Amino acid sequence: MADAQPIQWRRDATTSRAVRALWAFGVGTFFAVISIVAVWRVFDLLGQAGTTILSTTVAGTGFDLTSAQAVLVAALLGLAASILALAASAHTQAHLERLSAGLPLPVSTSDERGLQRAMDAALGTLAMVGVVGALMFAGRLVSQGDLLAVGAGPFTFLAAFSLPLALIALVGSSFLRSVGTIDADEGVIYLHDPEERIALEHLEDASVRTVGDTAIVTLEYATPGGQYVPGPRRLVVPPVVARELEGLVGRSQ
């Protein structure tokens, strides 16, 4: 009888939309908040330099734009457009290699997985800059224009609440991420990153709950002599892997 082939799976930002979206949202939110604070400081300082080239009023709130601030805004818009163009391109890696060729420091773009994560982080940052920035701008309009009795409170709260949401998203992406191999011949489950080994003979039961393209496997360990057996109690795997694991645990009893 031929040996059974090991079953391998990988759930990370490159194979799971849920993990990718949660990671991009979490990282992007933190980068967005840091970027907004830093850029606003510089923008405010540049308001004292150069001549005023634009003066307007929105909802009773006056806004002035100096030439130095206009240069900063143009540079930021150009950076955002470049990121969007790279993300939309079918040859992102080749474009980055050409751009990095003129840099004085060695920049490696050969890691396709790392490049994808960097682009996800950049896109997440752009998206959350738009969301958080819009909330802060709306709060300023409401506050200075006395448009709402509650003032800027709701907008400030929503902008600040994005940070704990980002933390929850990062925890969720970590929980949903898993890489491993099931070797039926050896009767072992190998987990990678972090490395861990689970012997099927130590498992009494495996129950599966499927949500979309994600299966959460709850493992019950045997307790020989009342001793605690260390190991993960839950695994997040593709549904086909979950069904195979459930069958192997059942046959090992």
C-alpha positions as CSV (number, residue, x, y, z in Angstrom):
1,M,0.0,0.0,0.0
2,A,1.4,3.4,-1.0
3,D,2.3,5.8,1.7
4,A,-0.2,8.7,2.2
5,Q,1.0,12.0,1.0
6,P,1.4,14.7,3.7
7,I,-1.3,17.3,3.7
8,Q,0.1,20.9,3.8
9,W,-1.7,24.1,4.3
10,R,-0.9,27.8,4.6
11,R,-3.3,30.5,5.8
12,D,-1.7,33.9,5.8
13,A,-2.0,37.2,4.0
14,T,-1.0,35.6,0.7
15,T,-3.7,32.9,0.7
16,S,-6.5,34.3,2.9
17,R,-8.5,37.4,2.1
18,A,-9.7,37.7,5.7
19,V,-6.1,37.6,7.1
20,R,-4.9,40.0,4.5
21,A,-7.7,42.5,5.1
22,L,-7.4,42.4,8.9
23,W,-3.6,42.8,8.7
24,A,-3.8,45.7,6.2
25,F,-6.5,47.5,8.3
26,G,-4.6,47.0,11.6
27,V,-1.2,48.1,10.3
28,G,-2.6,50.8,8.1
29,T,-4.5,52.4,10.9
30,F,-1.4,52.7,13.1
31,F,0.6,54.1,10.2
32,A,-2.2,56.4,9.3
33,V,-2.5,58.0,12.7
34,I,1.3,58.4,13.0
35,S,1.4,60.0,9.5
36,I,-1.5,62.3,10.2
37,V,0.1,63.6,13.4
38,A,3.5,64.1,11.8
39,V,2.2,65.7,8.5
40,W,-0.2,68.0,10.4
41,R,2.8,69.3,12.5
42,V,4.8,70.0,9.4
43,F,1.7,71.5,7.6
44,D,1.1,73.8,10.6
45,L,4.7,75.0,10.6
46,L,4.7,75.6,6.9
47,G,1.6,77.8,7.4
48,Q,4.0,80.4,8.8
49,A,6.3,80.3,5.7
50,G,5.6,81.5,2.2
51,T,2.8,83.7,0.9
52,T,-0.9,82.9,1.1
53,I,-2.1,81.6,-2.3
54,L,-5.6,80.5,-1.3
55,S,-8.1,81.6,1.2
56,T,-11.6,80.1,1.5
57,T,-14.4,79.5,3.9
58,V,-16.2,76.2,4.4
59,A,-19.2,76.0,6.6
60,G,-18.2,79.2,8.4
61,T,-14.6,78.0,9.0
62,G,-11.8,79.9,7.2
63,F,-8.9,78.1,5.6
64,D,-5.7,79.6,4.3
65,L,-3.1,77.8,2.2
66,T,0.5,79.1,1.8
67,S,2.8,78.3,-1.1
68,A,4.9,76.0,1.2
69,Q,1.8,74.1,2.3
70,A,0.8,73.7,-1.3
71,V,4.1,72.1,-2.1
72,L,3.7,69.7,0.7
73,V,0.1,68.8,-0.4
74,A,1.3,68.3,-3.9
75,A,4.1,66.0,-2.8
76,L,1.7,63.9,-0.6
77,L,-0.8,63.6,-3.5
78,G,2.0,62.5,-5.8
79,L,3.1,59.9,-3.3
80,A,-0.5,58.6,-2.9
81,A,-0.9,58.4,-6.7
82,S,2.4,56.6,-7.0
83,I,1.3,54.0,-4.4
84,L,-2.0,53.5,-6.1
85,A,-0.4,53.1,-9.5
86,L,2.1,50.5,-8.2
87,A,-0.7,48.6,-6.5
88,A,-2.8,48.6,-9.7
89,S,0.1,47.6,-11.9
90,A,0.6,44.0,-13.0
91,H,4.4,44.5,-12.8
92,T,4.8,46.0,-9.4
93,Q,8.0,44.2,-8.6
94,A,9.7,45.3,-11.8
95,H,8.7,48.9,-11.2
96,L,10.1,48.8,-7.7
97,E,13.3,47.3,-8.9
98,R,13.8,50.2,-11.3
99,L,12.9,52.8,-8.7
100,S,15.3,51.3,-6.1
101,A,18.2,51.0,-8.6
102,G,19.0,54.7,-8.0
103,L,18.9,54.5,-4.2
104,P,22.3,54.8,-2.4
105,L,21.3,51.9,-0.1
106,P,20.7,48.3,-1.2
107,V,17.0,47.6,-1.4
108,S,15.8,44.1,-2.1
109,T,12.6,43.6,-4.0
110,S,13.1,39.9,-4.7
111,D,10.9,38.8,-1.8
112,E,7.5,38.7,-3.4
113,R,5.6,37.9,-0.2
114,G,7.3,40.8,1.6
115,L,6.6,43.1,-1.3
116,Q,2.9,42.1,-1.2
117,R,2.7,42.8,2.6
118,A,4.4,46.2,2.0
119,M,1.9,47.1,-0.6
120,D,-1.0,46.0,1.6
121,A,0.3,48.1,4.4
122,A,0.7,51.1,2.1
123,L,-2.9,50.7,0.7
124,G,-4.2,50.2,4.2
125,T,-2.5,53.4,5.3
126,L,-3.9,55.4,2.5
127,A,-7.4,54.1,3.1
128,M,-7.2,54.9,6.8
129,V,-5.6,58.3,6.3
130,G,-8.7,59.1,4.2
131,V,-11.1,57.8,6.9
132,V,-9.4,59.3,10.0
133,G,-8.5,62.5,8.2
134,A,-12.1,62.9,7.0
135,L,-13.4,62.4,10.6
136,M,-10.9,64.9,12.0
137,F,-11.7,67.4,9.3
138,A,-15.5,67.0,9.9
139,G,-14.9,67.5,13.6
140,R,-13.0,70.7,13.0
141,L,-15.8,72.0,10.8
142,V,-18.5,71.1,13.3
143,S,-16.5,72.6,16.2
144,Q,-15.5,75.9,14.7
145,G,-18.8,76.4,12.8
146,D,-21.0,75.4,15.7
147,L,-22.9,73.1,13.4
148,L,-23.8,70.5,16.1
149,A,-24.7,71.0,19.8
150,V,-22.4,68.1,20.8
151,G,-19.5,69.6,19.0
152,A,-16.6,67.5,17.5
153,G,-17.0,64.8,20.2
154,P,-18.6,62.1,18.0
155,F,-16.0,62.6,15.2
156,T,-13.1,62.6,17.7
157,F,-14.4,59.5,19.3
158,L,-14.7,57.6,16.0
159,A,-11.2,58.7,15.0
160,A,-9.8,57.6,18.3
161,F,-11.8,54.3,18.4
162,S,-10.0,53.2,15.2
163,L,-6.9,52.4,17.2
164,P,-8.4,49.7,19.5
165,L,-10.2,48.4,16.4
166,A,-6.8,48.2,14.6
167,L,-5.4,46.3,17.6
168,I,-8.3,43.8,17.5
169,A,-7.8,43.4,13.7
170,L,-4.1,42.5,14.2
171,V,-5.0,40.0,16.9
172,G,-7.6,38.5,14.7
173,S,-5.2,38.2,11.7
174,S,-2.7,36.5,14.0
175,F,-5.4,34.0,15.3
176,L,-6.6,33.2,11.7
177,R,-3.0,32.7,10.5
178,S,-1.6,29.1,10.5
179,V,0.9,27.0,8.5
180,G,1.3,23.3,9.0
181,T,1.6,19.8,7.7
182,I,-0.4,16.6,8.6
183,D,1.7,13.5,8.2
184,A,-0.7,10.6,8.5
185,D,2.0,7.9,8.2
186,E,3.9,9.3,11.2
187,G,0.7,10.2,13.0
188,V,1.9,13.8,13.6
189,I,0.7,17.3,13.0
190,Y,3.6,19.7,12.3
191,L,2.9,23.4,12.9
192,H,5.3,26.0,11.5
193,D,5.9,29.5,12.7
194,P,6.0,28.8,15.6
195,E,7.3,25.3,15.3
196,E,5.2,22.7,17.2
197,R,4.5,19.0,17.0
198,I,1.2,17.3,17.9
199,A,1.0,13.5,18.0
200,L,-2.4,12.2,16.8
201,E,-2.3,9.6,19.5
202,H,-2.6,12.3,22.1
203,L,-5.9,13.6,20.7
204,E,-9.2,12.2,21.8
205,D,-11.5,14.3,19.6
206,A,-11.5,17.0,17.0
207,S,-14.7,19.1,16.4
208,V,-15.0,21.4,13.4
209,R,-16.9,24.6,13.0
210,T,-16.8,26.1,9.4
211,V,-17.3,29.8,8.6
212,G,-17.0,30.5,4.9
213,D,-13.5,29.4,3.8
214,T,-12.3,29.0,7.3
215,A,-12.6,26.0,9.6
216,I,-11.9,26.2,13.4
217,V,-10.8,22.9,14.7
218,T,-11.2,22.4,18.5
219,L,-8.8,19.7,19.8
220,E,-9.4,17.6,22.9
221,Y,-6.3,15.9,24.3
222,A,-6.1,12.7,26.2
223,T,-5.0,13.0,29.8
224,P,-3.1,9.8,30.7
225,G,-2.8,9.4,34.4
226,G,-4.5,12.8,34.8
227,Q,-1.5,14.6,33.3
228,Y,-1.9,17.7,31.3
229,V,-0.8,17.4,27.6
230,P,0.5,20.7,26.3
231,G,-0.5,21.8,22.8
232,P,-2.8,24.2,20.9
233,R,-6.5,23.7,21.7
234,R,-7.7,25.3,18.5
235,L,-6.4,25.4,14.9
236,V,-7.6,27.5,12.0
237,V,-7.3,25.7,8.8
238,P,-9.0,25.3,5.4
239,P,-12.2,23.2,5.5
240,V,-10.7,20.4,3.5
241,V,-7.8,20.1,5.9
242,A,-10.2,20.2,8.9
243,R,-12.3,17.3,7.5
244,E,-9.1,15.2,6.9
245,L,-7.9,16.0,10.4
246,E,-11.2,15.1,12.0
247,G,-11.2,11.8,10.1
248,L,-7.6,11.0,11.2
249,V,-8.3,11.7,14.8
250,G,-11.4,9.5,14.6
251,R,-9.5,6.6,13.0
252,S,-6.6,6.9,15.6
253,Q,-9.0,6.0,18.5
